[in-house]
Amino acid sequence: MKSKLVIISILFMLGFFLLFRISPTDMKSPSLTVKKFATIPVLHNGRIKPLDSVARNTLILIQGKQTIKLNNIKISAIEWLLTVLTQSEKADDYPVFLINNPEVKMLLGIFDLQKKTVSFNDLVPHFETISNQTNSIHKIDEQLRSPYQKEVINLYDRIMLYHRLKNSYFIEGTHSFSKNLLSFEKKIQEMRQFIKETNHQFDTLSEEQKKKIASIDTTMQQYNYIDEMSIIKPLPPLENILSQDWNSMGFGVTEYIPTYNFHPLIQLYTLTFDANVHNQPKIFNQSIDRILAFHQSRSPRIINLAKAEVLFNEAQFFFKSIVLYLLVFLLLCVSWLRWPTPLIKAALFLLIFSFGIHSLGLIFRIVLQGRPPVTNLYSSAIFIGWITVGLGIILEKFYKNRIGIFISSILGFTTLIIAHHLSLSGDTLEMMQAVLDSNFWLSTHVVTVTIGYSSTFVAGFIGLFYVFRGLLSSSLTQAQQKDLYRMAYGIVCFSLLFSFIGTVLGGIWADQSWGRFWGWDPKENGALLIVIWNAIILHARLSGLIRARGFMLCAIFGNNLTSFSWFGVNMLGVGLHSYGFMDKALFWLLLFILSQLTAIGLGLIPKKYWRSELIK
């Protein structure tokens, strides 16, 4: 009875948690279909995506979060974007610029060090100072810059990003978008008429006509500026439906001159923006419906993918998985104190359910990208977490000793936390590096070698469990030690197989892409080290050089090799596999490596000091 009550209670809490979603709701704007506006597809950073993703990715880059808190009211990213595009003066007062460095705060005259965010208008008086500082810092080598200098550069880049966003559809400060467009159209028609009347004899134009031409030229410069500044391209090509050669609003308006026709979406956008400014929900909703209908008639697949991506953004599968894995860990910890049977059952059920949520998120990403699961560093963290949890569930299925649940919850939580921090760099569904643009090799080499990474981590964490429980507790029985030994041995064998196959496949891919099988690239060396180390562990075991404890300590050291191959090569800034120096992660990588070396050191403490009696 107690077991059923515990499980029912957990299910109730779980259901409540899953029903709660942080999403762009229409509650604050009951008559404006903000959710529909969020699904409009556009081209941004080389990828067709819904405006919801544009809003979230841009706000993350500027503020580090997907929502704004203004006067204790949360504003969703899409509501913020709509305000930026249509009412830029209002958006300029939103405190969205995150500033952490105290020196930068002093530079901006912010003496309240507890204040973390400022508005665009707060930064306006300091633009010249920030710009001058940026120009000076650019002369310094990137890796030699101080934290203050990096923060100044980052702030300048975010200000420019915000400025470009404001000018992505129309010049900021435009109050009547339809009127602005109609005025431009009227001027062009008048110019066309009097040029035709004068038979292109510009010398015969009156002063008034010359003024109109000058006015048109000024307007053209504005739209050319929009074309140059725009980070959003909302106008798909009218002829080649499958092409990604979308155009900016500025380019679309200037194309009226040779064709005397606007792109069908231009006027619909002006109606939408005007309706939002003047609070005309009926026109706003109708205009959005017509925009979506236009895309639906041309390419239903684009609309379906845009809607699916909005759902993916709202559902936050990986955030939910983080919370659920943490809950699994807490349930397991409590089970060692009280109610072991019901809580272990609940923890296992919740782990499987969490794995299902994790899997849904992974499937969504595969469908949205049309690619295998690993395409960048962020997706590798998601996939490594998924594999480690899956292996943990399999181990629990065979051994039923709670260790599989324990390792799964820790590794699932940790890898998704890493993925969360990687997502702060922007679009996680970004376009791939050219060298990775191959579905076949992404499905074989990359996936296989990533499975090798994952299983090496699982073996290493089994070793950590062995060391800390055996050293600090007397509860690690010899039977449990044998189970741990068998678990680690099986996982290392599994890891060696996939690491070796993945490395060989990588060499074949390199031969096809770069004309050589092996080039001693840091990433290649890292993968080879994992293969060699796993082989060394197995050979040392077979030859009797190491036994249970030695095997576990060697497995722990595998964590260091894997973390270097996974993350370290990206911090070297060299090699064909390096896609940027991530100095912010360097501290955490070194800390992790140090923690593993510390664990190995503790594991070398003589057996007589261990609280559990070790097997030979």
LOZA-15926 format. One record per residue (C-alpha): x, y, z. Coordinates in steps of 0.2 Angstrom, whole numbers, plus 5000, padded with zeros to 4 digits. Example, Ala and Ser with C-alpha at 12.3 -4.5 7.8 and 13.67 -1.06 7.14 Angstrom:
! LOZA-15926
ATOM, X, Y, Z
ATOM, 5062, 4978, 5039 .
ATOM, 5068, 4995, 5036 .
This chain:
! LOZA-15926
ATOM, X, Y, Z
ATOM, 5000, 5000, 5000 .
ATOM, 5014, 5012, 5005 .
ATOM, 5023, 5008, 4988 .
ATOM, 5007, 5012, 4978 .
ATOM, 5005, 5029, 4988 .
ATOM, 5023, 5034, 4985 .
ATOM, 5022, 5030, 4966 .
ATOM, 5005, 5039, 4964 .
ATOM, 5011, 5054, 4973 .
ATOM, 5026, 5055, 4961 .
ATOM, 5015, 5053, 4946 .
ATOM, 5004, 5067, 4952 .
ATOM, 5019, 5078, 4954 .
ATOM, 5026, 5073, 4937 .
ATOM, 5010, 5076, 4928 .
ATOM, 5008, 5094, 4935 .
ATOM, 5026, 5097, 4931 .
ATOM, 5024, 5092, 4913 .
ATOM, 5008, 5102, 4910 .
ATOM, 5017, 5117, 4916 .
ATOM, 5026, 5125, 4901 .
ATOM, 5035, 5141, 4899 .
ATOM, 5029, 5147, 4882 .
ATOM, 5023, 5163, 4873 .
ATOM, 5006, 5162, 4879 .
ATOM, 4991, 5173, 4873 .
ATOM, 4985, 5176, 4891 .
ATOM, 4993, 5193, 4892 .
ATOM, 4986, 5198, 4875 .
ATOM, 4970, 5188, 4874 .
ATOM, 4965, 5195, 4857 .
ATOM, 4982, 5195, 4848 .
ATOM, 4987, 5178, 4842 .
ATOM, 5005, 5180, 4847 .
ATOM, 5008, 5161, 4846 .
ATOM, 5003, 5162, 4827 .
ATOM, 5015, 5176, 4825 .
ATOM, 5029, 5165, 4833 .
ATOM, 5026, 5151, 4819 .
ATOM, 5030, 5163, 4804 .
ATOM, 5045, 5156, 4795 .
ATOM, 5060, 5167, 4791 .
ATOM, 5078, 5164, 4786 .
ATOM, 5090, 5168, 4800 .
ATOM, 5108, 5164, 4801 .
ATOM, 5107, 5153, 4786 .
ATOM, 5093, 5143, 4792 .
ATOM, 5074, 5143, 4790 .
ATOM, 5066, 5144, 4807 .
ATOM, 5051, 5152, 4815 .
ATOM, 5051, 5169, 4823 .
ATOM, 5050, 5161, 4840 .
ATOM, 5067, 5154, 4838 .
ATOM, 5074, 5170, 4831 .
ATOM, 5067, 5179, 4847 .
ATOM, 5073, 5166, 4859 .
ATOM, 5091, 5164, 4851 .
ATOM, 5093, 5183, 4850 .
ATOM, 5087, 5186, 4868 .
ATOM, 5099, 5173, 4875 .
ATOM, 5113, 5181, 4866 .
ATOM, 5109, 5198, 4873 .
ATOM, 5103, 5193, 4890 .
ATOM, 5107, 5175, 4893 .
ATOM, 5088, 5171, 4896 .
ATOM, 5073, 5167, 4885 .
ATOM, 5061, 5179, 4895 .
ATOM, 5062, 5197, 4902 .
ATOM, 5056, 5202, 4919 .
ATOM, 5048, 5219, 4919 .
ATOM, 5040, 5226, 4935 .
ATOM, 5038, 5208, 4941 .
ATOM, 5029, 5203, 4924 .
ATOM, 5037, 5190, 4913 .
ATOM, 5038, 5194, 4894 .
ATOM, 5041, 5180, 4882 .
ATOM, 5054, 5181, 4869 .
ATOM, 5042, 5183, 4855 .
ATOM, 5032, 5197, 4863 .
ATOM, 5049, 5206, 4866 .
ATOM, 5053, 5203, 4847 .
ATOM, 5037, 5210, 4842 .
ATOM, 5039, 5225, 4852 .
ATOM, 5057, 5228, 4846 .
ATOM, 5051, 5227, 4828 .
ATOM, 5036, 5238, 4829 .
ATOM, 5038, 5249, 4844 .
ATOM, 5057, 5251, 4846 .
ATOM, 5056, 5266, 4857 .
ATOM, 5047, 5256, 4870 .
ATOM, 5059, 5241, 4868 .
ATOM, 5073, 5252, 4871 .
ATOM, 5068, 5254, 4889 .
ATOM, 5068, 5235, 4893 .
ATOM, 5083, 5230, 4903 .
ATOM, 5089, 5216, 4892 .
ATOM, 5108, 5219, 4892 .
ATOM, 5117, 5208, 4905 .
ATOM, 5133, 5215, 4912 .
ATOM, 5142, 5205, 4925 .
ATOM, 5160, 5213, 4925 .
ATOM, 5161, 5226, 4939 .
ATOM, 5174, 5236, 4929 .
ATOM, 5162, 5237, 4914 .
ATOM, 5148, 5243, 4926 .
ATOM, 5160, 5257, 4932 .
ATOM, 5164, 5262, 4914 .
ATOM, 5145, 5264, 4912 .
ATOM, 5143, 5274, 4928 .
ATOM, 5133, 5259, 4936 .
ATOM, 5138, 5260, 4954 .
ATOM, 5125, 5248, 4960 .
ATOM, 5135, 5232, 4958 .
ATOM, 5119, 5221, 4962 .
ATOM, 5111, 5228, 4946 .
ATOM, 5114, 5215, 4932 .
ATOM, 5104, 5221, 4917 .
ATOM, 5102, 5238, 4909 .
ATOM, 5092, 5245, 4894 .
ATOM, 5097, 5251, 4877 .
ATOM, 5093, 5269, 4883 .
ATOM, 5105, 5267, 4898 .
ATOM, 5119, 5263, 4886 .
ATOM, 5115, 5277, 4873 .
ATOM, 5126, 5290, 4883 .
ATOM, 5141, 5278, 4883 .
ATOM, 5141, 5273, 4865 .
ATOM, 5156, 5283, 4860 .
ATOM, 5166, 5276, 4875 .
ATOM, 5161, 5258, 4872 .
ATOM, 5165, 5261, 4853 .
ATOM, 5182, 5268, 4857 .
ATOM, 5186, 5255, 4870 .
ATOM, 5181, 5242, 4857 .
ATOM, 5193, 5249, 4843 .
ATOM, 5207, 5249, 4855 .
ATOM, 5204, 5231, 4862 .
ATOM, 5203, 5224, 4844 .
ATOM, 5222, 5228, 4842 .
ATOM, 5226, 5216, 4856 .
ATOM, 5227, 5197, 4852 .
ATOM, 5211, 5188, 4857 .
ATOM, 5219, 5176, 4869 .
ATOM, 5228, 5190, 4878 .
ATOM, 5213, 5200, 4882 .
ATOM, 5208, 5202, 4900 .
ATOM, 5190, 5198, 4907 .
ATOM, 5186, 5217, 4906 .
ATOM, 5191, 5218, 4888 .
ATOM, 5182, 5203, 4883 .
ATOM, 5166, 5209, 4892 .
ATOM, 5168, 5226, 4883 .
ATOM, 5169, 5217, 4866 .
ATOM, 5154, 5206, 4870 .
ATOM, 5144, 5221, 4875 .
ATOM, 5148, 5230, 4859 .
ATOM, 5143, 5215, 4849 .
ATOM, 5126, 5213, 4858 .
ATOM, 5122, 5232, 4855 .
ATOM, 5126, 5230, 4837 .
ATOM, 5115, 5214, 4836 .
ATOM, 5101, 5223, 4845 .
ATOM, 5103, 5238, 4833 .
ATOM, 5102, 5226, 4818 .
ATOM, 5087, 5217, 4825 .
ATOM, 5078, 5234, 4826 .
ATOM, 5081, 5238, 4808 .
ATOM, 5077, 5221, 4801 .
ATOM, 5060, 5225, 4794 .
ATOM, 5059, 5244, 4794 .
ATOM, 5069, 5259, 4800 .
ATOM, 5068, 5260, 4819 .
ATOM, 5056, 5273, 4824 .
ATOM, 5043, 5270, 4810 .
ATOM, 5026, 5273, 4817 .
ATOM, 5015, 5270, 4802 .
ATOM, 5022, 5255, 4791 .
ATOM, 5008, 5255, 4778 .
ATOM, 5008, 5273, 4776 .
ATOM, 5027, 5273, 4774 .
ATOM, 5026, 5259, 4760 .
ATOM, 5011, 5268, 4751 .
ATOM, 5021, 5284, 4751 .
ATOM, 5036, 5276, 4743 .
ATOM, 5025, 5267, 4730 .
ATOM, 5016, 5284, 4726 .
ATOM, 5033, 5293, 4724 .
ATOM, 5039, 5279, 4712 .
ATOM, 5023, 5280, 4702 .
ATOM, 5024, 5299, 4701 .
ATOM, 5043, 5298, 4696 .
ATOM, 5039, 5285, 4683 .
ATOM, 5025, 5296, 4675 .
ATOM, 5035, 5312, 4674 .
ATOM, 5051, 5303, 4668 .
ATOM, 5040, 5296, 4654 .
ATOM, 5033, 5313, 4650 .
ATOM, 5050, 5321, 4649 .
ATOM, 5057, 5306, 4639 .
ATOM, 5071, 5303, 4651 .
ATOM, 5077, 5321, 4649 .
ATOM, 5081, 5325, 4667 .
ATOM, 5087, 5343, 4663 .
ATOM, 5069, 5347, 4659 .
ATOM, 5063, 5342, 4677 .
ATOM, 5055, 5355, 4688 .
ATOM, 5062, 5359, 4705 .
ATOM, 5048, 5350, 4713 .
ATOM, 5051, 5335, 4703 .
ATOM, 5069, 5335, 4707 .
ATOM, 5065, 5336, 4726 .
ATOM, 5054, 5321, 4724 .
ATOM, 5068, 5311, 4716 .
ATOM, 5079, 5317, 4730 .
ATOM, 5066, 5311, 4742 .
ATOM, 5065, 5294, 4733 .
ATOM, 5084, 5293, 4734 .
ATOM, 5084, 5296, 4753 .
ATOM, 5070, 5283, 4755 .
ATOM, 5080, 5271, 4744 .
ATOM, 5095, 5273, 4755 .
ATOM, 5085, 5269, 4770 .
ATOM, 5079, 5253, 4763 .
ATOM, 5097, 5248, 4757 .
ATOM, 5102, 5251, 4775 .
ATOM, 5089, 5239, 4780 .
ATOM, 5095, 5226, 4768 .
ATOM, 5113, 5229, 4774 .
ATOM, 5108, 5228, 4793 .
ATOM, 5094, 5215, 4793 .
ATOM, 5098, 5199, 4802 .
ATOM, 5080, 5192, 4797 .
ATOM, 5075, 5188, 4779 .
ATOM, 5056, 5186, 4779 .
ATOM, 5053, 5185, 4760 .
ATOM, 5055, 5168, 4752 .
ATOM, 5059, 5167, 4733 .
ATOM, 5043, 5167, 4722 .
ATOM, 5049, 5155, 4709 .
ATOM, 5061, 5142, 4716 .
ATOM, 5051, 5136, 4732 .
ATOM, 5064, 5125, 4738 .
ATOM, 5078, 5138, 4737 .
ATOM, 5085, 5146, 4753 .
ATOM, 5089, 5162, 4744 .
ATOM, 5076, 5172, 4754 .
ATOM, 5077, 5191, 4754 .
ATOM, 5076, 5205, 4767 .
ATOM, 5062, 5217, 4768 .
ATOM, 5074, 5231, 4762 .
ATOM, 5079, 5222, 4747 .
ATOM, 5060, 5217, 4743 .
ATOM, 5055, 5235, 4744 .
ATOM, 5069, 5242, 4732 .
ATOM, 5064, 5228, 4720 .
ATOM, 5048, 5237, 4717 .
ATOM, 5057, 5250, 4705 .
ATOM, 5061, 5237, 4691 .
ATOM, 5045, 5227, 4693 .
ATOM, 5032, 5239, 4700 .
ATOM, 5026, 5225, 4711 .
ATOM, 5029, 5222, 4729 .
ATOM, 5032, 5204, 4736 .
ATOM, 5015, 5198, 4742 .
ATOM, 5021, 5197, 4760 .
ATOM, 5028, 5215, 4762 .
ATOM, 5011, 5223, 4763 .
ATOM, 5004, 5209, 4775 .
ATOM, 5019, 5213, 4786 .
ATOM, 5015, 5231, 4786 .
ATOM, 4997, 5228, 4791 .
ATOM, 5002, 5216, 4805 .
ATOM, 5015, 5229, 4812 .
ATOM, 5002, 5243, 4811 .
ATOM, 4989, 5233, 4819 .
ATOM, 5000, 5229, 4834 .
ATOM, 5005, 5247, 4836 .
ATOM, 4987, 5253, 4836 .
ATOM, 4980, 5238, 4845 .
ATOM, 4969, 5231, 4831 .
ATOM, 4968, 5213, 4835 .
ATOM, 4956, 5208, 4821 .
ATOM, 4968, 5215, 4808 .
ATOM, 4983, 5208, 4817 .
ATOM, 4976, 5191, 4817 .
ATOM, 4969, 5191, 4799 .
ATOM, 4986, 5197, 4793 .
ATOM, 4996, 5183, 4801 .
ATOM, 4983, 5170, 4795 .
ATOM, 4986, 5177, 4777 .
ATOM, 5005, 5176, 4780 .
ATOM, 5004, 5158, 4786 .
ATOM, 4992, 5154, 4772 .
ATOM, 5005, 5161, 4759 .
ATOM, 5018, 5149, 4766 .
ATOM, 5006, 5135, 4767 .
ATOM, 5001, 5136, 4749 .
ATOM, 5019, 5136, 4743 .
ATOM, 5028, 5124, 4755 .
ATOM, 5018, 5115, 4768 .
ATOM, 5034, 5107, 4774 .
ATOM, 5041, 5123, 4780 .
ATOM, 5026, 5128, 4789 .
ATOM, 5025, 5111, 4798 .
ATOM, 5043, 5112, 4803 .
ATOM, 5041, 5129, 4809 .
ATOM, 5026, 5124, 4820 .
ATOM, 5035, 5109, 4826 .
ATOM, 5050, 5119, 4831 .
ATOM, 5039, 5131, 4841 .
ATOM, 5032, 5116, 4850 .
ATOM, 5050, 5110, 4853 .
ATOM, 5054, 5127, 4860 .
ATOM, 5039, 5127, 4871 .
ATOM, 5040, 5109, 4877 .
ATOM, 5058, 5112, 4884 .
ATOM, 5061, 5093, 4884 .
ATOM, 5079, 5094, 4890 .
ATOM, 5075, 5107, 4904 .
ATOM, 5062, 5095, 4910 .
ATOM, 5074, 5080, 4909 .
ATOM, 5087, 5090, 4920 .
ATOM, 5074, 5092, 4933 .
ATOM, 5068, 5074, 4932 .
ATOM, 5086, 5067, 4933 .
ATOM, 5089, 5077, 4948 .
ATOM, 5073, 5071, 4956 .
ATOM, 5078, 5053, 4952 .
ATOM, 5095, 5056, 4961 .
ATOM, 5086, 5063, 4976 .
ATOM, 5074, 5048, 4977 .
ATOM, 5088, 5036, 4976 .
ATOM, 5097, 5046, 4990 .
ATOM, 5082, 5045, 5001 .
ATOM, 5080, 5027, 4998 .
ATOM, 5096, 5023, 5006 .
ATOM, 5089, 5030, 5022 .
ATOM, 5070, 5026, 5022 .
ATOM, 5057, 5016, 5012 .
ATOM, 5070, 5008, 5000 .
ATOM, 5058, 4996, 4990 .
ATOM, 5045, 5009, 4985 .
ATOM, 5057, 5023, 4982 .
ATOM, 5069, 5012, 4971 .
ATOM, 5054, 5007, 4961 .
ATOM, 5048, 5025, 4959 .
ATOM, 5066, 5031, 4955 .
ATOM, 5068, 5017, 4941 .
ATOM, 5051, 5022, 4934 .
ATOM, 5055, 5040, 4934 .
ATOM, 5072, 5037, 4926 .
ATOM, 5064, 5027, 4912 .
ATOM, 5051, 5041, 4910 .
ATOM, 5064, 5054, 4910 .
ATOM, 5074, 5044, 4897 .
ATOM, 5058, 5045, 4887 .
ATOM, 5057, 5064, 4888 .
ATOM, 5075, 5065, 4884 .
ATOM, 5072, 5054, 4869 .
ATOM, 5057, 5064, 4863 .
ATOM, 5068, 5080, 4863 .
ATOM, 5082, 5070, 4853 .
ATOM, 5069, 5064, 4840 .
ATOM, 5062, 5082, 4838 .
ATOM, 5080, 5088, 4834 .
ATOM, 5083, 5075, 4822 .
ATOM, 5067, 5078, 4813 .
ATOM, 5069, 5097, 4813 .
ATOM, 5087, 5096, 4806 .
ATOM, 5085, 5082, 4795 .
ATOM, 5101, 5076, 4802 .
ATOM, 5108, 5062, 4813 .
ATOM, 5108, 5066, 4832 .
ATOM, 5126, 5073, 4833 .
ATOM, 5130, 5089, 4822 .
ATOM, 5138, 5101, 4834 .
ATOM, 5145, 5102, 4852 .
ATOM, 5128, 5105, 4860 .
ATOM, 5120, 5090, 4851 .
ATOM, 5135, 5079, 4857 .
ATOM, 5131, 5083, 4875 .
ATOM, 5113, 5079, 4872 .
ATOM, 5117, 5063, 4864 .
ATOM, 5131, 5058, 4876 .
ATOM, 5119, 5060, 4890 .
ATOM, 5106, 5050, 4881 .
ATOM, 5118, 5035, 4878 .
ATOM, 5124, 5036, 4896 .
ATOM, 5106, 5035, 4904 .
ATOM, 5102, 5021, 4892 .
ATOM, 5117, 5011, 4897 .
ATOM, 5113, 5014, 4915 .
ATOM, 5095, 5008, 4913 .
ATOM, 5102, 4992, 4904 .
ATOM, 5114, 4989, 4918 .
ATOM, 5100, 4991, 4931 .
ATOM, 5090, 4979, 4921 .
ATOM, 5104, 4965, 4923 .
ATOM, 5111, 4969, 4940 .
ATOM, 5097, 4977, 4950 .
ATOM, 5109, 4985, 4962 .
ATOM, 5103, 5003, 4960 .
ATOM, 5120, 5008, 4953 .
ATOM, 5114, 5009, 4936 .
ATOM, 5100, 5022, 4942 .
ATOM, 5113, 5031, 4952 .
ATOM, 5125, 5033, 4937 .
ATOM, 5111, 5037, 4925 .
ATOM, 5104, 5051, 4935 .
ATOM, 5121, 5059, 4938 .
ATOM, 5127, 5058, 4920 .
ATOM, 5110, 5063, 4913 .
ATOM, 5109, 5078, 4924 .
ATOM, 5127, 5083, 4921 .
ATOM, 5128, 5082, 4902 .
ATOM, 5111, 5091, 4900 .
ATOM, 5118, 5105, 4912 .
ATOM, 5133, 5106, 4900 .
ATOM, 5121, 5107, 4885 .
ATOM, 5112, 5121, 4893 .
ATOM, 5127, 5131, 4895 .
ATOM, 5132, 5127, 4877 .
ATOM, 5115, 5133, 4871 .
ATOM, 5119, 5151, 4878 .
ATOM, 5130, 5154, 4863 .
ATOM, 5114, 5155, 4852 .
ATOM, 5105, 5143, 4839 .
ATOM, 5108, 5125, 4844 .
ATOM, 5101, 5119, 4827 .
ATOM, 5113, 5130, 4818 .
ATOM, 5120, 5126, 4801 .
ATOM, 5134, 5113, 4802 .
ATOM, 5153, 5116, 4798 .
ATOM, 5156, 5112, 4779 .
ATOM, 5167, 5097, 4784 .
ATOM, 5152, 5089, 4794 .
ATOM, 5139, 5091, 4780 .
ATOM, 5137, 5073, 4776 .
ATOM, 5123, 5063, 4783 .
ATOM, 5131, 5046, 4780 .
ATOM, 5147, 5050, 4790 .
ATOM, 5137, 5059, 4803 .
ATOM, 5126, 5043, 4805 .
ATOM, 5142, 5032, 4806 .
ATOM, 5158, 5040, 4812 .
ATOM, 5151, 5054, 4823 .
ATOM, 5137, 5043, 4831 .
ATOM, 5149, 5028, 4833 .
ATOM, 5163, 5038, 4841 .
ATOM, 5151, 5048, 4852 .
ATOM, 5144, 5031, 4859 .
ATOM, 5162, 5027, 4863 .
ATOM, 5164, 5043, 4873 .
ATOM, 5148, 5040, 4882 .
ATOM, 5152, 5022, 4887 .
ATOM, 5170, 5027, 4893 .
ATOM, 5161, 5040, 4904 .
ATOM, 5150, 5027, 4911 .
ATOM, 5164, 5015, 4915 .
ATOM, 5173, 5030, 4924 .
ATOM, 5159, 5034, 4934 .
ATOM, 5157, 5016, 4940 .
ATOM, 5175, 5018, 4945 .
ATOM, 5171, 5033, 4955 .
ATOM, 5156, 5025, 4964 .
ATOM, 5168, 5010, 4968 .
ATOM, 5181, 5022, 4976 .
ATOM, 5170, 5033, 4986 .
ATOM, 5158, 5020, 4992 .
ATOM, 5172, 5008, 4997 .
ATOM, 5183, 5022, 5005 .
ATOM, 5170, 5031, 5014 .
ATOM, 5157, 5017, 5018 .
ATOM, 5157, 5000, 5025 .
ATOM, 5142, 4995, 5015 .
ATOM, 5151, 4990, 4999 .
ATOM, 5150, 4971, 5000 .
ATOM, 5162, 4960, 4991 .
ATOM, 5147, 4954, 4980 .
ATOM, 5143, 4972, 4975 .
ATOM, 5162, 4974, 4971 .
ATOM, 5161, 4960, 4960 .
ATOM, 5146, 4967, 4951 .
ATOM, 5154, 4984, 4949 .
ATOM, 5169, 4975, 4942 .
ATOM, 5159, 4965, 4929 .
ATOM, 5149, 4981, 4925 .
ATOM, 5165, 4991, 4922 .
ATOM, 5173, 4977, 4912 .
ATOM, 5158, 4975, 4901 .
ATOM, 5157, 4994, 4898 .
ATOM, 5175, 4996, 4894 .
ATOM, 5174, 4981, 4881 .
ATOM, 5159, 4990, 4873 .
ATOM, 5168, 5007, 4873 .
ATOM, 5184, 4999, 4865 .
ATOM, 5173, 4992, 4851 .
ATOM, 5164, 5008, 4847 .
ATOM, 5179, 5019, 4849 .
ATOM, 5189, 5009, 4838 .
ATOM, 5176, 5007, 4824 .
ATOM, 5172, 5026, 4826 .
ATOM, 5190, 5031, 4824 .
ATOM, 5193, 5020, 4809 .
ATOM, 5177, 5027, 4801 .
ATOM, 5184, 5044, 4804 .
ATOM, 5200, 5040, 4795 .
ATOM, 5190, 5034, 4780 .
ATOM, 5180, 5050, 4780 .
ATOM, 5196, 5061, 4782 .
ATOM, 5203, 5052, 4767 .
ATOM, 5188, 5056, 4757 .
ATOM, 5187, 5074, 4763 .
ATOM, 5205, 5079, 4765 .
ATOM, 5215, 5066, 4755 .
ATOM, 5223, 5058, 4770 .
ATOM, 5218, 5044, 4782 .
ATOM, 5227, 5051, 4797 .
ATOM, 5235, 5068, 4800 .
ATOM, 5239, 5068, 4819 .
ATOM, 5225, 5081, 4821 .
ATOM, 5221, 5085, 4840 .
ATOM, 5204, 5077, 4838 .
ATOM, 5211, 5062, 4830 .
ATOM, 5224, 5060, 4843 .
ATOM, 5211, 5061, 4857 .
ATOM, 5200, 5048, 4849 .
ATOM, 5216, 5037, 4847 .
ATOM, 5221, 5039, 4865 .
ATOM, 5203, 5033, 4870 .
ATOM, 5205, 5017, 4860 .
ATOM, 5223, 5014, 4866 .
ATOM, 5219, 5017, 4884 .
ATOM, 5204, 5005, 4884 .
ATOM, 5215, 4992, 4876 .
ATOM, 5228, 4995, 4889 .
ATOM, 5215, 4992, 4903 .
ATOM, 5209, 4976, 4895 .
ATOM, 5227, 4970, 4892 .
ATOM, 5232, 4974, 4909 .
ATOM, 5218, 4965, 4917 .
ATOM, 5221, 4949, 4906 .
ATOM, 5239, 4949, 4910 .
ATOM, 5236, 4951, 4929 .
ATOM, 5244, 4968, 4930 .
ATOM, 5228, 4975, 4938 .
ATOM, 5214, 4968, 4947 .
ATOM, 5197, 4976, 4953 .
ATOM, 5204, 4991, 4961 .
ATOM, 5217, 4995, 4948 .
ATOM, 5204, 4992, 4934 .
ATOM, 5192, 5005, 4942 .
ATOM, 5206, 5018, 4944 .
ATOM, 5211, 5016, 4926 .
ATOM, 5193, 5018, 4921 .
ATOM, 5192, 5034, 4930 .
ATOM, 5207, 5040, 4921 .
ATOM, 5198, 5037, 4905 .
ATOM, 5186, 5051, 4910 .
ATOM, 5201, 5063, 4908 .
ATOM, 5205, 5057, 4891 .
ATOM, 5187, 5057, 4885 .
ATOM, 5184, 5075, 4892 .
ATOM, 5200, 5081, 4883 .
ATOM, 5195, 5073, 4866 .
ATOM, 5177, 5079, 4868 .
ATOM, 5180, 5097, 4874 .
ATOM, 5199, 5100, 4875 .
ATOM, 5203, 5101, 4857 .
ATOM, 5190, 5115, 4854 .
ATOM, 5200, 5125, 4867 .
ATOM, 5217, 5123, 4858 .
ATOM, 5211, 5133, 4843 .
ATOM, 5221, 5122, 4831 .
ATOM, 5217, 5108, 4820 .
ATOM, 5203, 5104, 4807 .
ATOM, 5191, 5098, 4821 .
ATOM, 5193, 5114, 4831 .
ATOM, 5178, 5126, 4829 .
ATOM, 5183, 5140, 4841 .
ATOM, 5192, 5143, 4857 .
ATOM, 5180, 5141, 4872 .
ATOM, 5190, 5149, 4886 .
ATOM, 5175, 5150, 4898 .
ATOM, 5174, 5131, 4898 .
ATOM, 5193, 5129, 4901 .
ATOM, 5191, 5132, 4920 .
ATOM, 5178, 5118, 4922 .
ATOM, 5187, 5106, 4911 .
ATOM, 5203, 5108, 4921 .
ATOM, 5193, 5107, 4937 .
ATOM, 5185, 5091, 4931 .
ATOM, 5202, 5083, 4926 .
ATOM, 5209, 5088, 4943 .
ATOM, 5194, 5080, 4952 .
ATOM, 5197, 5064, 4943 .
ATOM, 5215, 5064, 4947 .
ATOM, 5210, 5067, 4965 .
ATOM, 5199, 5052, 4965 .
ATOM, 5213, 5041, 4958 .
ATOM, 5224, 5047, 4972 .
ATOM, 5211, 5043, 4985 .
ATOM, 5209, 5026, 4976 .
ATOM, 5227, 5023, 4979 .
ATOM, 5226, 5024, 4998 .
ATOM, 5231, 5007, 5006 .
ATOM, 5217, 4995, 5008 .
ATOM, 5218, 4995, 5027 .
ATOM, 5212, 5013, 5027 .
ATOM, 5196, 5008, 5017 .
ATOM, 5180, 5006, 5027 .
ATOM, 5175, 4992, 5015 .
ATOM, 5185, 4976, 5014 .
ATOM, 5191, 4975, 4996 .
ATOM, 5191, 4960, 4985 .
ATOM, 5208, 4954, 4978 .
